[in-house]
Amino acid sequence: MKILGIGNAIVDVICKVDDDFIAQNSLTKGTMKLIFDENEFKSLLSNLKIEKTISGGSVANSIVGLSQLDNKVGFIGKISDDDLGAKYEDGLKNENVEYFYSKKKEEIPTGTCLILVTPDSERTMCTFLGIAGKINENDISSDVINNSEMIFLEGYLWDEGEPKKAFDKAINNAKKVAMSLSDQFCVDRHKPHFLELVKNKLDITFANEQEIMSLIDAKDFNDVINFGKELKKLLVITRGEKGAISINGDEVTETGIKKNLKILDLTGAGDLFAAGFLHGTINDLPPKESLEKGTEMSSKVIQQIGARL
């Protein structure tokens, strides 16, 4: 298997809202908020009209993108034996992703992410992790990891306790490790741990400009370039309208964005960018072509509603 993704198995529930809804619910536009109370989550959802429900989760979206590019891929993520769990599993299998998890009836339901899309196409996420956030080392198969050329992890999944043990087991058994920092909220919450991972454990790190600058307390983007060069590992950064850049030692490669797109929803832009870039990497394409493939994939997904093509 080319790549095994390990991440939060979450069903995306997409709703269109206005800016007032974001303000009234004390949300910060463009970020992800974790909701720990199931009733609070249900109350937020009760006021909304659902546009679309789809199997999601950041790394799972990337893995589906890789499958669509004809790569042999798999995924591990924790679900419950409930309606949303069944939908989640079917969603992966329909995309030819091998799913390495046996669901059982849990006390906590399958995870859900409410994706609120404002008129400017920005997405604000409210995530109830449910059972996804309870992943532990027993859910991770060393054999499956050993049979993969690379594993791909998400910062969203990292947390003290059982998830961290699952993370460590995955990394310790992997041939090569890629990870997305996922969200500035995650970076700020776990900064010392993430910095240690980036410096010592990961072969490839994906981040957007805000996340990487926050991680290393950069004053400007030159600090990021210098950090990347000293890292001597692959650092891949998306920069919004400035395009994307990869840094691998002294090799710095940039690419621009695609112009004149009809943007409908930015959900999944980073996930599909990672899919395109990883496709290039595992198929031995040069960095420029990998960046271009990432840009092509993310350009496609933002011209539709939802995080999968």
C-alpha positions as CSV (number, residue, x, y, z in Angstrom):
1,M,0.0,0.0,0.0
2,K,1.3,3.4,-0.9
3,I,-0.1,5.5,2.0
4,L,-2.1,4.7,5.1
5,G,-4.0,7.6,6.6
6,I,-4.7,7.7,10.4
7,G,-7.1,10.4,11.5
8,N,-10.4,11.5,13.0
9,A,-13.2,9.6,11.3
10,I,-15.8,12.4,11.2
11,V,-19.0,12.9,9.2
12,D,-19.1,16.4,7.7
13,V,-22.5,18.2,8.0
14,I,-22.4,21.3,5.7
15,C,-24.6,24.3,6.2
16,K,-24.7,27.8,4.7
17,V,-24.9,30.6,7.3
18,D,-24.5,34.4,7.3
19,D,-21.9,36.3,9.2
20,D,-24.3,37.2,12.0
21,F,-24.7,33.5,12.9
22,I,-20.9,33.3,13.3
23,A,-20.9,36.3,15.6
24,Q,-24.0,35.4,17.6
25,N,-22.5,32.0,18.4
26,S,-19.1,33.6,19.4
27,L,-17.3,31.7,16.7
28,T,-14.1,32.8,15.0
29,K,-14.5,32.8,11.3
30,G,-12.1,30.4,9.4
31,T,-11.1,28.4,12.5
32,M,-12.2,25.1,14.1
33,K,-13.8,25.0,17.5
34,L,-14.0,21.7,19.5
35,I,-17.4,21.1,21.2
36,F,-17.2,18.7,24.1
37,D,-20.9,18.7,25.0
38,E,-23.1,16.6,22.7
39,N,-26.2,18.6,23.7
40,E,-24.5,21.9,22.8
41,F,-23.6,20.5,19.4
42,K,-27.2,19.3,18.8
43,S,-28.6,22.7,19.8
44,L,-26.3,24.5,17.3
45,L,-27.3,22.1,14.6
46,S,-31.1,22.4,15.4
47,N,-31.1,26.0,14.0
48,L,-29.6,25.1,10.7
49,K,-30.6,23.8,7.3
50,I,-28.3,21.0,6.2
51,E,-27.0,21.3,2.6
52,K,-25.0,18.1,2.5
53,T,-23.7,15.2,4.7
54,I,-20.5,13.4,3.7
55,S,-17.8,11.3,5.2
56,G,-15.0,13.6,6.2
57,G,-12.0,14.1,8.5
58,S,-9.0,16.0,7.2
59,V,-6.6,13.0,6.5
60,A,-9.5,10.9,5.3
61,N,-10.3,13.6,2.7
62,S,-6.6,13.5,1.6
63,I,-6.7,9.7,1.4
64,V,-9.8,9.8,-0.8
65,G,-8.1,12.3,-3.1
66,L,-5.1,10.0,-3.4
67,S,-7.4,7.0,-4.2
68,Q,-9.0,9.1,-6.9
69,L,-5.5,9.6,-8.4
70,D,-5.3,5.8,-8.6
71,N,-3.0,5.2,-5.6
72,K,-3.5,2.2,-3.4
73,V,-4.4,3.6,0.0
74,G,-6.0,2.8,3.4
75,F,-7.3,4.5,6.4
76,I,-7.6,3.9,10.2
77,G,-10.2,6.0,12.2
78,K,-12.5,5.2,15.0
79,I,-16.3,5.1,14.5
80,S,-19.3,3.7,16.5
81,D,-21.7,1.1,15.1
82,D,-24.4,3.7,14.5
83,D,-26.1,5.3,11.5
84,L,-23.4,7.9,10.9
85,G,-20.7,5.2,11.4
86,A,-22.3,3.1,8.7
87,K,-22.5,6.1,6.4
88,Y,-18.8,6.9,7.1
89,E,-17.6,3.4,6.3
90,D,-19.7,3.2,3.1
91,G,-18.3,6.6,2.0
92,L,-14.7,5.3,2.2
93,K,-15.4,1.9,0.6
94,N,-17.2,3.7,-2.3
95,E,-13.9,5.6,-2.9
96,N,-11.8,2.4,-3.0
97,V,-10.2,3.2,0.3
98,E,-9.3,0.1,2.4
99,Y,-10.7,0.7,5.9
100,F,-8.8,-1.0,8.7
101,Y,-11.1,-0.6,11.6
102,S,-13.8,-3.0,13.0
103,K,-16.6,-0.8,14.4
104,K,-18.5,-1.8,17.5
105,K,-21.3,-0.3,19.5
106,E,-19.8,2.5,21.6
107,E,-21.2,4.7,24.4
108,I,-20.2,7.8,22.4
109,P,-21.5,8.4,18.9
110,T,-19.5,8.7,15.7
111,G,-17.8,12.1,15.4
112,T,-19.5,14.9,13.5
113,C,-18.1,18.2,12.1
114,L,-20.5,21.1,11.5
115,I,-19.1,23.1,8.5
116,L,-20.5,26.6,8.4
117,V,-20.0,28.2,5.0
118,T,-20.4,32.0,5.0
119,P,-21.2,34.1,1.8
120,D,-17.5,34.7,1.2
121,S,-16.9,30.9,0.9
122,E,-14.9,30.8,4.1
123,R,-15.6,27.9,6.4
124,T,-15.9,27.8,10.1
125,M,-16.0,24.4,11.8
126,C,-17.5,23.2,15.0
127,T,-16.4,19.6,15.7
128,F,-17.9,17.1,18.1
129,L,-15.2,14.4,18.0
130,G,-17.4,11.7,19.5
131,I,-15.7,8.3,19.5
132,A,-13.1,9.5,16.9
133,G,-11.2,11.4,19.6
134,K,-10.9,8.2,21.8
135,I,-8.6,6.4,19.4
136,N,-6.0,4.3,21.2
137,E,-3.0,2.1,20.4
138,N,-5.1,-1.0,20.2
139,D,-6.9,0.6,17.2
140,I,-3.6,0.8,15.3
141,S,-2.4,-2.3,13.5
142,S,1.4,-2.5,13.3
143,D,1.2,-5.0,10.5
144,V,-0.9,-2.6,8.4
145,I,1.6,0.2,9.1
146,N,4.5,-2.1,8.1
147,N,2.8,-2.8,4.8
148,S,2.5,0.9,3.9
149,E,5.2,3.0,2.2
150,M,4.1,6.0,4.3
151,I,1.7,7.0,6.9
152,F,-0.2,10.4,6.9
153,L,-1.3,11.8,10.3
154,E,-3.3,14.9,11.2
155,G,-2.6,17.4,14.0
156,Y,-6.3,17.3,14.9
157,L,-5.9,13.8,16.2
158,W,-3.0,14.5,18.5
159,D,-4.0,14.8,22.2
160,E,-2.6,13.8,25.5
161,G,-3.4,10.3,26.7
162,E,-4.7,7.5,24.5
163,P,-4.5,9.4,21.1
164,K,-0.9,10.3,21.8
165,K,-0.1,6.6,22.5
166,A,-1.8,5.7,19.2
167,F,0.2,8.4,17.4
168,D,3.5,7.2,18.9
169,K,2.8,3.6,18.0
170,A,2.0,4.6,14.4
171,I,5.2,6.7,14.1
172,N,7.4,4.1,15.7
173,N,6.3,1.4,13.2
174,A,6.2,3.5,10.0
175,K,8.8,3.6,7.2
176,K,8.0,7.3,6.5
177,V,5.8,9.8,8.3
178,A,3.9,12.8,6.9
179,M,1.6,15.0,9.0
180,S,-0.5,18.1,8.6
181,L,-0.5,20.6,11.4
182,S,-4.2,21.0,10.7
183,D,-5.2,24.2,12.3
184,Q,-3.7,27.2,14.2
185,F,-5.9,26.3,17.2
186,C,-4.1,22.9,17.3
187,V,-0.7,24.4,16.9
188,D,-1.2,26.9,19.7
189,R,-2.6,24.2,22.0
190,H,0.2,21.7,21.4
191,K,3.1,23.9,20.3
192,P,6.0,22.3,22.1
193,H,4.8,18.8,21.1
194,F,4.3,19.7,17.5
195,L,7.7,21.4,17.3
196,E,9.3,18.3,18.6
197,L,7.4,16.2,16.1
198,V,8.3,18.4,13.2
199,K,12.0,18.5,14.1
200,N,12.5,14.9,15.1
201,K,9.8,12.6,14.0
202,L,8.2,13.7,10.7
203,D,9.7,13.3,7.2
204,I,7.1,15.6,5.6
205,T,5.2,18.4,7.4
206,F,2.2,20.2,5.8
207,A,1.1,23.6,7.2
208,N,-0.5,26.9,6.1
209,E,1.4,30.1,6.6
210,Q,-0.3,31.1,9.8
211,E,0.2,27.6,11.4
212,I,3.9,27.4,10.6
213,M,4.6,31.0,11.7
214,S,2.8,30.4,15.0
215,L,4.7,27.1,15.5
216,I,8.1,28.8,15.3
217,D,7.0,32.2,16.6
218,A,8.2,33.7,13.3
219,K,8.3,37.5,12.8
220,D,8.1,37.2,9.0
221,F,8.1,34.6,6.3
222,N,11.9,34.7,6.0
223,D,12.1,33.1,9.4
224,V,10.0,30.2,8.0
225,I,12.4,29.8,5.0
226,N,15.4,29.7,7.3
227,F,13.7,27.3,9.7
228,G,12.8,25.0,6.7
229,K,16.4,25.0,5.4
230,E,17.8,24.1,8.8
231,L,15.2,21.4,9.3
232,K,16.7,19.3,6.4
233,K,13.3,17.6,6.0
234,L,10.4,18.3,3.6
235,L,8.3,21.3,4.7
236,V,5.3,22.1,2.5
237,I,3.4,25.4,3.1
238,T,0.3,26.8,1.5
239,R,0.1,30.6,1.4
240,G,-3.4,31.4,0.1
241,E,-3.2,33.9,-2.7
242,K,0.6,33.7,-2.7
243,G,0.5,30.0,-3.8
244,A,2.5,27.3,-2.1
245,I,6.2,26.5,-1.3
246,S,8.2,23.4,-0.5
247,I,11.5,23.6,1.4
248,N,13.9,20.6,1.6
249,G,17.3,21.7,2.8
250,D,18.5,24.4,0.4
251,E,16.0,23.4,-2.3
252,V,13.2,25.9,-2.2
253,T,10.4,25.5,-4.8
254,E,7.4,27.7,-5.3
255,T,4.2,27.6,-7.3
256,G,1.4,30.1,-7.9
257,I,-2.4,29.8,-7.7
258,K,-4.9,29.1,-10.4
259,K,-6.7,32.2,-11.6
260,N,-10.3,33.0,-12.3
261,L,-11.8,30.3,-10.2
262,K,-15.5,30.3,-9.2
263,I,-14.9,29.6,-5.5
264,L,-17.9,28.1,-3.7
265,D,-16.5,26.6,-0.5
266,L,-12.9,26.5,0.9
267,T,-13.5,23.3,2.8
268,G,-11.0,20.6,2.0
269,A,-8.6,23.0,0.1
270,G,-5.6,22.0,2.3
271,D,-6.7,18.3,2.4
272,L,-6.8,18.0,-1.3
273,F,-3.6,20.0,-1.7
274,A,-1.9,17.5,0.5
275,A,-3.3,14.6,-1.6
276,G,-1.9,16.1,-4.8
277,F,1.5,16.8,-3.3
278,L,1.7,13.3,-1.7
279,H,0.7,11.8,-5.0
280,G,3.7,13.5,-6.6
281,T,6.0,12.5,-3.8
282,I,5.2,8.8,-3.8
283,N,5.3,8.6,-7.6
284,D,8.7,10.3,-7.6
285,L,7.7,13.6,-9.3
286,P,9.9,16.6,-8.8
287,P,8.9,19.1,-6.1
288,K,7.5,21.6,-8.7
289,E,5.2,19.1,-10.2
290,S,4.1,17.9,-6.8
291,L,3.2,21.5,-5.8
292,E,1.3,21.9,-9.1
293,K,-0.6,18.7,-8.5
294,G,-1.6,19.9,-5.1
295,T,-2.7,23.2,-6.5
296,E,-4.7,21.6,-9.2
297,M,-6.5,19.3,-6.7
298,S,-7.3,22.1,-4.2
299,S,-8.5,24.4,-7.1
300,K,-11.0,21.7,-8.1
301,V,-12.4,21.2,-4.6
302,I,-13.0,24.8,-3.8
303,Q,-15.2,25.2,-6.8
304,Q,-17.8,22.9,-5.3
305,I,-19.5,22.3,-2.0
306,G,-17.8,19.8,0.3
307,A,-14.3,18.5,0.9
308,R,-14.2,15.7,-1.6
309,L,-14.1,15.6,-5.4
